[in-house]
Amino acid sequence: MAQAYFKAFITGYERMVAWSDLLDQINVFPVADADTGRNLKISLAPLRQLADNPDVVPRNLIRAATGNSGNIAAAFFYELLGIDNAERLPTTIQVGFDKAQQAVVNPAPGTMLTLFEALAQAMAVADKTPDQWDTGAIIRRMQETVSATSETLPECKKAGVVDAGALGMFIFLEAFLGCLTDRMDQDRPVTEIFAGKLEIAADYHPGGTDDAYCVSAMIQAQGSGEEVRRRLARLGESMVVTEGADGVKVHLHTASREQLRSGLEALGHVVDWAEESIAYTRPAPAQTGAVHVMTDAAGSITVEDARQLGITLLNSYLVVGDQSCPETLYAPEKLYAAMRAGTKVSTAQASMFERHQSYLSALSRHPRVLYLCVGSVYTGNHATAAAWKEHGDPDNRLTIIDTGVASGRLAVVVLSTARYAQGEADPEAVVDFACQAVVRSREFVFLDQLKYLVAGGRISKTKGFFGDLLHMKPIITPTATGAEKVGVVRHRDDQLNFAMARLKDNFESGDAPLIVLQYSDNRDWVEQSAAERIRGFLPAAEIQFRPLSLTSGAHMGPGTWAVAFLSPENPSPVVSDDTSA
């Protein structure tokens, strides 16, 4: 019974993740910073661990909670995790709502709290066993509640959209309840349910948020809970306070980080602190060309790239110790510090259900979609998308390309194609461009140590031991048949010499190619030493810096860096050079 209950949480999370871009695009309350989907993905990611390690999930949920929406949702779901079957759910949802309501210092009507209240009221009259619940009536009640938020919250009314947090929880809970009762219509697009309320009005302008910061902190506070909450209430706005095993988790907005830090330290020991500037973020651009580009985050494409170019990014997951997070939302410095400390790190693909929902989400919001898929030799994403297309795309609006590549090589293909697509009206021209970009793409990845590939099972322990013993630094390139070794050197200077030789094989000094330099925990060296050498040869080149895809970095390890580029129309072949420098 517990596994079925846990599966419903995971299903709800996966569906919400697939539609999270939409939540960011309509996020206007409490501030229009386009991060509701992002924050919910981070905050509720621990739910994915319920299948394998359920005991750590409640604690990790409070630790991971970020942003206004994430902290409120974490307070609600924390209570639901206190039971292990659905028969006690009606009563527990009321407790969850009460806890979430109490966590918000100044709750506003028309948010996810209103949705939790409506769900609690609908569940209160439900029969005791899930198979007797009127799931359709419960979902309709939630749907009506979310729809009404576009009139309840002044900011939502001005923007002409529903509340992003309430919508995110509807998407989650519809799948959650549907999974529990085996009555889920997984093919019903969210865009159909809330048609006309999912696009911000062209004349919408939010209130000012200049010089404000969003802070999440964990404190081990002294004194009673009520006294702590009363003193916290004077420190900032949009405050959410939840209690967990590690202490009191506080989220708020402030104009003075120093004053806030001092106030929190007066309450107790600050054990964790995270901050980011609050600024109005315009939604991702509407599709201006003929095709919307979608790709896998296994290419070194960032969330910022996706937002600026209107790209849909499909994540895999990192598991670092006992914590899980979408790969594009985990801090690279935390990953490599954990790897150097010997923490167990692994990667996991998104489930079949999450990927299917992602395809549905993209096609529901864009007339034509081009999916530039990571090479099928690395994941099963291409086969999964192709199988879904047979029944999920009757109008043939989704084009899928197995690029055969990954990492920075996929990045240069995607970046160049997305730019081209913005000004191109012919869908077939975009597809042709992408196919040519795949052929022209090149990448050389420079590893520092082999032991991380050994830990991930990519090479044998013996091979890795002797490689590190002899200070061998392999150079690899991603191809359609896998990662191929194209060289071995002993020093970082030799790596850079190898990269320069390959660039000189492909370009003349007056060329202006797109070059993507990727870093792990060596950003300063890459931006200064490596980029300086390249600019000396190609002063007109467009050099972009990106963190190495973390699903790649989790296997290749700290010290890795890479160079990727699009070669000229008649590219030089990749030549293997196994001689040690």
C-alpha positions as CSV (number, residue, x, y, z in Angstrom):
1,M,0.0,0.0,0.0
2,A,2.8,2.4,0.9
3,Q,4.4,1.9,-2.5
4,A,1.2,2.8,-4.3
5,Y,0.9,5.9,-2.2
6,F,4.5,6.9,-2.8
7,K,4.1,6.4,-6.5
8,A,1.3,8.9,-6.6
9,F,3.6,11.6,-5.1
10,I,6.2,10.8,-7.7
11,T,3.7,10.9,-10.6
12,G,2.4,14.3,-9.4
13,Y,5.9,15.7,-9.2
14,E,6.8,14.4,-12.7
15,R,3.7,15.9,-14.3
16,M,4.3,19.3,-12.6
17,V,7.9,19.3,-13.8
18,A,6.8,18.7,-17.4
19,W,4.7,21.9,-17.3
20,S,7.0,24.0,-15.1
21,D,8.1,26.3,-18.0
22,L,4.4,27.4,-18.2
23,L,4.4,28.2,-14.5
24,D,7.5,30.4,-14.9
25,Q,5.9,32.2,-17.9
26,I,2.8,33.3,-16.0
27,N,4.5,34.0,-12.6
28,V,3.4,37.4,-11.4
29,F,2.7,37.0,-7.7
30,P,4.1,37.7,-5.2
31,V,6.7,39.1,-7.6
32,A,7.1,38.7,-11.3
33,D,10.4,36.9,-11.3
34,A,9.6,33.9,-13.5
35,D,10.7,31.3,-11.0
36,T,7.6,29.5,-9.6
37,G,8.2,26.4,-11.8
38,R,11.9,26.4,-11.0
39,N,11.3,26.7,-7.3
40,L,8.7,23.9,-7.2
41,K,11.0,21.6,-9.2
42,I,13.8,22.1,-6.7
43,S,11.6,22.1,-3.6
44,L,9.7,18.9,-4.3
45,A,12.5,17.0,-6.0
46,P,13.0,14.9,-2.8
47,L,9.7,13.2,-3.5
48,R,11.4,11.3,-6.3
49,Q,13.3,9.4,-3.5
50,L,10.2,7.9,-2.1
51,A,10.6,4.7,-4.2
52,D,14.1,4.0,-2.9
53,N,14.8,5.9,0.3
54,P,11.5,7.2,1.8
55,D,12.9,7.8,5.3
56,V,15.0,10.8,4.2
57,V,12.3,12.5,2.2
58,P,10.5,14.6,4.9
59,R,13.7,16.1,6.1
60,N,15.1,16.7,2.6
61,L,11.8,18.3,1.6
62,I,12.2,21.1,4.2
63,R,15.9,21.4,3.4
64,A,15.3,21.7,-0.3
65,A,12.4,24.2,-0.1
66,T,13.1,27.4,-1.9
67,G,11.1,30.4,-2.9
68,N,7.6,31.4,-1.7
69,S,5.8,28.6,-3.6
70,G,8.3,25.9,-2.7
71,N,8.2,26.6,1.0
72,I,4.4,26.7,1.2
73,A,4.2,23.5,-0.9
74,A,6.8,21.8,1.3
75,A,4.9,22.6,4.5
76,F,1.7,21.0,2.9
77,F,3.3,17.9,1.6
78,Y,5.4,17.3,4.7
79,E,2.2,16.5,6.6
80,L,1.0,14.1,3.8
81,L,4.2,12.2,4.1
82,G,3.3,11.4,7.7
83,I,1.0,8.6,6.5
84,D,1.7,5.7,4.2
85,N,-1.7,5.1,2.6
86,A,-4.5,7.0,1.0
87,E,-7.3,6.0,3.3
88,R,-6.2,8.6,5.9
89,L,-5.7,11.3,3.2
90,P,-8.9,13.3,3.7
91,T,-8.1,14.1,7.3
92,T,-4.4,14.6,6.6
93,I,-5.0,17.1,3.8
94,Q,-6.8,19.3,6.2
95,V,-3.8,19.1,8.6
96,G,-1.5,19.9,5.6
97,F,-3.6,22.9,4.7
98,D,-3.5,24.2,8.3
99,K,0.3,23.8,8.5
100,A,0.8,25.6,5.1
101,Q,-1.6,28.4,6.2
102,Q,0.3,28.8,9.5
103,A,3.6,28.9,7.7
104,V,2.7,32.0,5.8
105,V,2.9,35.1,7.9
106,N,0.5,37.2,5.8
107,P,-1.5,34.7,3.6
108,A,-3.3,36.1,0.6
109,P,-6.5,34.7,-1.0
110,G,-6.1,33.4,-4.5
111,T,-2.9,31.4,-4.1
112,M,-2.0,27.7,-3.7
113,L,-3.3,28.1,-0.1
114,T,-6.8,28.7,-1.5
115,L,-6.4,25.5,-3.7
116,F,-5.3,23.5,-0.6
117,E,-8.4,24.8,1.3
118,A,-10.7,23.8,-1.6
119,L,-9.1,20.4,-1.8
120,A,-9.5,19.9,2.0
121,Q,-13.2,20.9,1.8
122,A,-13.8,18.6,-1.2
123,M,-12.0,15.7,0.5
124,A,-13.9,16.1,3.8
125,V,-17.1,14.8,2.2
126,A,-15.3,12.0,0.3
127,D,-15.9,8.4,1.1
128,K,-13.2,6.7,3.1
129,T,-11.6,4.5,0.5
130,P,-10.0,5.9,-2.7
131,D,-12.0,3.6,-5.0
132,Q,-15.2,5.4,-3.7
133,W,-14.0,8.9,-4.0
134,D,-15.7,11.1,-6.6
135,T,-12.3,12.0,-8.1
136,G,-13.9,13.9,-11.0
137,A,-15.9,16.2,-8.6
138,I,-12.8,16.9,-6.5
139,I,-10.7,17.8,-9.6
140,R,-13.5,20.0,-10.9
141,R,-13.6,21.9,-7.6
142,M,-9.8,22.4,-7.8
143,Q,-10.1,23.5,-11.4
144,E,-12.7,26.1,-10.6
145,T,-10.6,27.4,-7.7
146,V,-7.5,27.9,-9.8
147,S,-9.5,29.5,-12.6
148,A,-10.9,32.0,-10.1
149,T,-7.4,33.2,-9.0
150,S,-7.2,35.3,-12.2
151,E,-9.9,37.5,-10.6
152,T,-9.0,37.2,-6.9
153,L,-5.3,38.3,-6.9
154,P,-4.9,41.9,-8.2
155,E,-1.6,41.1,-10.0
156,C,-3.1,38.1,-11.7
157,K,-6.1,40.1,-12.8
158,K,-3.9,42.8,-14.2
159,A,-1.8,40.3,-16.1
160,G,-4.8,38.2,-17.2
161,V,-3.5,34.9,-15.9
162,V,-4.2,32.4,-13.1
163,D,-1.8,32.2,-10.1
164,A,1.3,30.1,-11.1
165,G,1.6,28.4,-7.7
166,A,-2.0,27.4,-7.6
167,L,-1.7,26.1,-11.1
168,G,1.4,24.1,-10.3
169,M,-0.4,22.4,-7.4
170,F,-3.4,21.7,-9.5
171,I,-1.2,20.0,-12.1
172,F,0.5,18.0,-9.3
173,L,-2.7,17.1,-7.4
174,E,-4.7,16.1,-10.5
175,A,-2.1,13.5,-11.3
176,F,-1.6,12.5,-7.6
177,L,-5.3,11.8,-7.1
178,G,-5.7,10.2,-10.6
179,C,-2.8,7.9,-9.8
180,L,-4.3,6.9,-6.4
181,T,-7.7,6.1,-7.9
182,D,-6.5,4.8,-11.3
183,R,-8.6,7.5,-13.0
184,M,-5.9,9.7,-14.5
185,D,-6.5,11.3,-17.9
186,Q,-2.8,11.9,-18.7
187,D,-3.5,13.2,-22.2
188,R,-5.5,16.2,-21.1
189,P,-3.4,19.3,-21.8
190,V,-3.3,22.0,-19.1
191,T,-3.6,24.6,-21.9
192,E,-7.0,23.2,-22.7
193,I,-8.2,23.2,-19.1
194,F,-7.3,26.9,-18.5
195,A,-7.5,28.3,-22.0
196,G,-7.4,32.1,-22.2
197,K,-5.7,32.4,-18.8
198,L,-2.2,31.3,-19.5
199,E,-0.6,34.2,-21.4
200,I,0.4,37.5,-19.7
201,A,-1.3,40.5,-21.2
202,A,0.9,42.5,-23.6
203,D,0.4,45.7,-21.6
204,Y,1.2,44.2,-18.2
205,H,3.9,45.9,-16.1
206,P,4.7,44.7,-12.6
207,G,5.3,46.8,-9.6
208,G,9.0,47.7,-8.8
209,T,11.2,45.1,-7.1
210,D,14.5,47.0,-7.4
211,D,17.2,46.2,-4.9
212,A,15.2,43.4,-3.2
213,Y,16.5,39.9,-2.4
214,C,14.8,36.5,-2.0
215,V,16.4,34.7,1.0
216,S,16.0,31.2,2.2
217,A,17.7,30.4,5.5
218,M,17.8,27.6,8.1
219,I,18.3,28.6,11.7
220,Q,18.6,26.7,14.9
221,A,16.4,29.1,16.9
222,Q,16.2,29.7,20.6
223,G,12.9,30.2,22.3
224,S,9.3,29.1,21.6
225,G,7.9,28.7,18.1
226,E,5.4,31.5,18.5
227,E,8.1,33.9,19.9
228,V,10.4,33.1,16.9
229,R,7.6,33.7,14.4
230,R,6.6,37.0,16.0
231,R,10.2,38.2,15.8
232,L,10.7,36.9,12.3
233,A,7.6,38.8,11.1
234,R,9.5,42.1,11.5
235,L,12.4,41.1,9.3
236,G,10.9,41.0,5.8
237,E,8.0,40.4,3.4
238,S,6.4,37.4,1.8
239,M,7.6,35.4,4.8
240,V,7.1,31.6,5.0
241,V,8.3,29.8,8.1
242,T,8.4,26.0,8.5
243,E,9.9,23.7,11.2
244,G,11.9,20.7,10.3
245,A,14.5,18.3,11.8
246,D,17.4,20.7,11.0
247,G,15.7,23.8,12.5
248,V,13.4,26.5,11.4
249,K,13.3,27.2,7.6
250,V,12.7,30.8,6.7
251,H,11.9,32.3,3.3
252,L,11.4,36.0,2.8
253,H,12.0,39.1,0.7
254,T,14.2,41.9,2.0
255,A,15.9,45.1,0.8
256,S,18.7,44.7,3.4
257,R,20.5,41.4,3.5
258,E,22.9,42.6,6.2
259,Q,20.0,43.7,8.5
260,L,18.2,40.4,7.9
261,R,21.3,38.3,8.6
262,S,21.8,40.2,11.8
263,G,18.2,39.7,12.8
264,L,18.4,36.0,12.1
265,E,21.6,35.6,14.1
266,A,19.9,37.3,17.0
267,L,17.4,34.4,17.0
268,G,19.9,31.6,16.8
269,H,22.6,29.9,14.7
270,V,22.2,30.3,11.0
271,V,23.2,26.9,9.5
272,D,22.2,27.6,5.9
273,W,21.7,30.7,3.8
274,A,20.9,31.2,0.1
275,E,20.0,34.5,-1.6
276,E,19.2,35.8,-5.1
277,S,18.3,39.1,-6.5
278,I,14.6,39.7,-7.2
279,A,14.1,41.3,-10.6
280,Y,11.3,41.3,-13.1
281,T,12.0,38.6,-15.6
282,R,10.1,38.7,-18.9
283,P,8.6,35.5,-20.0
284,A,10.5,33.4,-22.6
285,P,9.9,35.0,-26.0
286,A,6.9,33.8,-28.0
287,Q,7.7,31.6,-30.9
288,T,8.8,34.1,-33.6
289,G,9.9,31.6,-36.2
290,A,8.3,28.5,-37.6
291,V,9.7,26.0,-35.1
292,H,10.1,25.8,-31.3
293,V,13.3,24.0,-30.3
294,M,13.4,21.4,-27.5
295,T,16.4,19.5,-26.3
296,D,17.9,17.5,-23.5
297,A,19.9,19.1,-20.7
298,A,22.7,16.6,-21.3
299,G,23.9,19.3,-23.8
300,S,25.6,22.1,-21.9
301,I,22.6,24.5,-22.3
302,T,21.7,26.5,-19.2
303,V,18.3,27.7,-17.9
304,E,19.3,31.2,-18.9
305,D,19.9,30.0,-22.5
306,A,16.5,28.4,-22.5
307,R,14.8,31.5,-21.3
308,Q,16.5,33.9,-23.7
309,L,16.1,31.7,-26.8
310,G,12.7,30.2,-25.9
311,I,14.1,26.6,-25.7
312,T,12.4,23.8,-23.8
313,L,15.0,21.9,-21.7
314,L,14.3,18.3,-20.7
315,N,16.2,17.4,-17.5
316,S,17.7,14.2,-16.1
317,Y,18.4,14.1,-12.4
318,L,21.5,14.2,-10.1
319,V,21.5,12.1,-7.0
320,V,24.2,13.5,-4.6
321,G,24.4,11.6,-1.4
322,D,20.7,11.3,-0.3
323,Q,19.6,14.4,-2.3
324,S,18.0,14.5,-5.7
325,C,17.6,17.5,-8.0
326,P,17.1,18.3,-11.7
327,E,20.5,18.6,-13.3
328,T,20.1,22.2,-14.6
329,L,19.0,23.4,-11.1
330,Y,21.9,22.0,-9.1
331,A,24.9,24.3,-8.4
332,P,28.0,23.0,-10.2
333,E,30.3,24.1,-7.3
334,K,28.3,21.9,-4.9
335,L,28.5,18.9,-7.2
336,Y,32.3,19.0,-7.7
337,A,32.9,19.8,-4.0
338,A,30.8,16.7,-3.1
339,M,32.8,14.6,-5.6
340,R,36.1,15.7,-4.3
341,A,34.9,14.9,-0.8
342,G,34.0,11.3,-1.9
343,T,30.2,11.7,-1.7
344,K,28.4,9.1,-3.9
345,V,27.1,10.8,-7.0
346,S,24.9,9.2,-9.6
347,T,22.5,10.2,-12.4
348,A,19.0,9.1,-13.3
349,Q,16.8,9.6,-16.4
350,A,13.4,11.2,-16.1
351,S,10.7,8.6,-16.1
352,M,8.8,7.6,-19.2
353,F,5.7,9.4,-17.9
354,E,7.6,12.6,-17.3
355,R,9.0,12.6,-20.8
356,H,5.6,11.9,-22.3
357,Q,4.1,14.8,-20.4
358,S,7.0,17.0,-21.6
359,Y,6.2,16.2,-25.2
360,L,2.5,16.9,-24.6
361,S,3.3,20.2,-22.9
362,A,5.5,21.4,-25.8
363,L,3.1,20.5,-28.5
364,S,0.2,22.0,-26.6
365,R,1.9,25.4,-26.5
366,H,3.7,25.5,-29.9
367,P,2.4,24.8,-33.4
368,R,5.7,23.1,-34.5
369,V,8.4,21.6,-32.3
370,L,11.9,20.4,-33.2
371,Y,13.4,18.0,-30.7
372,L,17.1,17.9,-30.9
373,C,17.7,14.7,-28.9
374,V,20.9,13.6,-27.2
375,G,22.5,10.7,-29.1
376,S,20.6,7.5,-28.7
377,V,23.8,5.7,-27.7
378,Y,23.8,7.7,-24.5
379,T,20.1,7.5,-23.5
380,G,16.8,6.1,-24.5
381,N,15.3,9.5,-25.1
382,H,15.1,9.2,-28.9
383,A,13.3,5.9,-28.8
384,T,10.9,7.1,-26.1
385,A,10.0,10.2,-28.1
386,A,9.6,8.3,-31.3
387,A,7.2,5.8,-29.7
388,W,5.1,8.6,-28.1
389,K,4.9,10.4,-31.4
390,E,3.1,7.5,-33.0
391,H,-0.1,8.1,-31.0
392,G,0.5,11.5,-29.4
393,D,1.2,13.5,-32.6
394,P,-1.5,12.7,-35.1
395,D,-0.9,16.0,-37.0
396,N,2.9,15.4,-37.3
397,R,3.9,18.6,-35.6
398,L,6.8,17.1,-33.7
399,T,10.1,16.5,-35.6
400,I,12.7,14.4,-33.7
401,I,16.4,14.3,-34.7
402,D,18.7,11.8,-33.1
403,T,21.8,14.1,-33.1
404,G,24.1,11.3,-32.0
405,V,26.0,13.8,-29.8
406,A,25.9,15.1,-26.2
407,S,27.5,17.7,-23.9
408,G,29.0,20.8,-25.6
409,R,28.7,19.3,-29.1
410,L,24.9,19.2,-28.6
411,A,25.1,22.7,-27.1
412,V,26.6,24.3,-30.2
413,V,24.0,22.5,-32.4
414,V,21.1,23.7,-30.2
415,L,22.3,27.3,-29.8
416,S,23.0,27.8,-33.5
417,T,19.7,26.2,-34.5
418,A,17.6,28.1,-31.9
419,R,19.1,31.4,-33.2
420,Y,18.4,30.4,-36.8
421,A,14.9,29.4,-36.0
422,Q,13.9,32.7,-34.5
423,G,14.1,34.4,-37.9
424,E,13.1,31.6,-40.2
425,A,9.6,31.0,-41.4
426,D,10.2,27.7,-43.2
427,P,10.1,24.7,-40.7
428,E,12.0,22.5,-43.2
429,A,14.8,25.0,-43.5
430,V,15.2,24.9,-39.7
431,V,15.4,21.1,-39.8
432,D,17.9,21.2,-42.6
433,F,20.0,23.7,-40.7
434,A,20.0,21.5,-37.6
435,C,21.0,18.4,-39.5
436,Q,23.9,20.3,-41.1
437,A,24.9,21.7,-37.7
438,V,25.1,18.2,-36.3
439,V,27.6,17.2,-39.1
440,R,29.6,20.4,-38.5
441,S,29.8,20.1,-34.7
442,R,33.0,19.2,-33.0
443,E,34.0,18.8,-29.3
444,F,37.1,17.8,-27.4
445,V,36.6,17.0,-23.7
446,F,39.7,17.1,-21.5
447,L,39.6,14.9,-18.4
448,D,41.8,15.5,-15.3
449,Q,41.4,12.1,-13.6
450,L,40.0,8.7,-14.6
451,K,38.8,7.7,-11.1
452,Y,35.4,9.3,-11.6
453,L,34.7,7.3,-14.8
454,V,35.7,4.3,-12.8
455,A,33.3,5.2,-10.0
456,G,30.5,5.5,-12.6
457,G,31.4,2.1,-14.2
458,R,32.5,3.8,-17.4
459,I,35.9,2.1,-17.4
460,S,37.5,-0.7,-15.3
461,K,39.1,0.0,-11.9
462,T,42.5,-1.3,-13.1
463,K,42.5,0.9,-16.2
464,G,41.6,3.9,-14.1
465,F,44.2,3.2,-11.4
466,F,47.1,2.9,-13.9
467,G,45.8,5.9,-15.8
468,D,45.9,8.2,-12.7
469,L,49.1,6.6,-11.5
470,L,50.8,7.6,-14.8
471,H,49.1,11.0,-14.8
472,M,47.4,10.2,-18.1
473,K,44.7,12.8,-19.1
474,P,42.5,11.3,-21.9
475,I,40.9,13.5,-24.5
476,I,37.5,12.3,-25.7
477,T,34.9,13.4,-28.2
478,P,31.2,12.4,-28.2
479,T,30.1,10.6,-31.3
480,A,27.0,8.6,-32.5
481,T,28.7,5.4,-31.4
482,G,29.8,6.7,-28.0
483,A,32.6,8.7,-26.4
484,E,35.8,8.1,-28.4
485,K,39.3,8.7,-27.1
486,V,41.2,10.9,-29.5
487,G,44.3,11.6,-27.5
488,V,46.2,11.3,-24.2
489,V,48.3,14.0,-22.6
490,R,50.0,14.5,-19.2
491,H,49.6,18.1,-18.4
492,R,46.9,20.8,-18.7
493,D,49.1,22.9,-20.9
494,D,49.3,19.9,-23.3
495,Q,45.5,19.8,-23.2
496,L,45.3,23.4,-24.4
497,N,48.0,22.8,-27.0
498,F,45.8,19.9,-28.4
499,A,42.7,22.2,-28.4
500,M,44.6,24.9,-30.3
501,A,45.9,22.4,-32.9
502,R,42.3,21.2,-33.6
503,L,41.1,24.7,-33.9
504,K,43.9,25.5,-36.4
505,D,42.9,22.4,-38.4
506,N,39.4,23.9,-38.8
507,F,39.8,27.7,-39.0
508,E,41.8,30.5,-40.4
509,S,42.7,33.4,-38.1
510,G,40.1,35.7,-39.7
511,D,37.2,33.3,-39.1
512,A,34.5,34.1,-36.5
513,P,33.1,30.8,-35.3
514,L,30.8,30.1,-32.4
515,I,33.0,28.4,-29.7
516,V,31.6,27.0,-26.4
517,L,34.1,26.6,-23.6
518,Q,32.9,24.4,-20.8
519,Y,34.2,24.3,-17.2
520,S,33.7,22.1,-14.2
521,D,35.3,23.6,-11.1
522,N,38.0,25.4,-13.1
523,R,36.0,28.3,-14.5
524,D,38.7,31.0,-13.8
525,W,41.4,29.0,-15.7
526,V,39.0,28.3,-18.7
527,E,37.9,32.0,-18.9
528,Q,41.4,33.4,-18.6
529,S,44.0,31.0,-19.8
530,A,42.1,28.9,-22.4
531,A,40.0,31.7,-23.8
532,E,43.1,34.0,-24.0
533,R,44.9,31.5,-26.2
534,I,41.9,31.0,-28.4
535,R,41.3,34.8,-28.8
536,G,44.9,35.2,-29.7
537,F,44.3,33.0,-32.7
538,L,40.6,33.8,-33.5
539,P,40.0,37.4,-32.3
540,A,36.7,37.5,-34.1
541,A,35.3,34.3,-32.6
542,E,32.2,34.3,-30.5
543,I,33.3,32.6,-27.3
544,Q,30.6,31.4,-24.9
545,F,31.3,30.0,-21.4
546,R,29.0,27.3,-20.0
547,P,29.2,24.9,-17.1
548,L,29.7,21.3,-18.4
549,S,26.4,19.4,-18.5
550,L,26.2,18.1,-14.9
551,T,25.1,14.6,-16.1
552,S,28.5,14.6,-18.0
553,G,30.3,16.2,-15.1
554,A,29.0,13.7,-12.6
555,H,30.9,11.0,-14.6
556,M,33.9,13.0,-15.8
557,G,34.6,14.7,-12.5
558,P,36.3,17.9,-11.2
559,G,39.1,19.4,-13.4
560,T,37.3,18.5,-16.7
561,W,37.0,21.1,-19.3
562,A,35.9,21.1,-23.0
563,V,35.9,23.1,-26.2
564,A,33.0,22.7,-28.8
565,F,32.5,24.5,-32.0
566,L,30.8,24.4,-35.4
567,S,33.4,23.8,-38.1
568,P,33.3,25.4,-41.6
569,E,31.1,24.0,-44.3
570,N,33.7,21.3,-45.3
571,P,34.9,20.2,-41.8
572,S,38.2,18.4,-41.2
573,P,37.7,14.9,-39.8
574,V,38.3,14.1,-36.2
575,V,41.7,12.4,-36.1
576,S,42.7,10.2,-33.2
577,D,46.1,11.0,-31.7
578,D,46.9,8.6,-28.9
579,T,50.6,9.6,-28.4
580,S,51.4,10.9,-24.9
581,A,52.7,14.4,-24.7
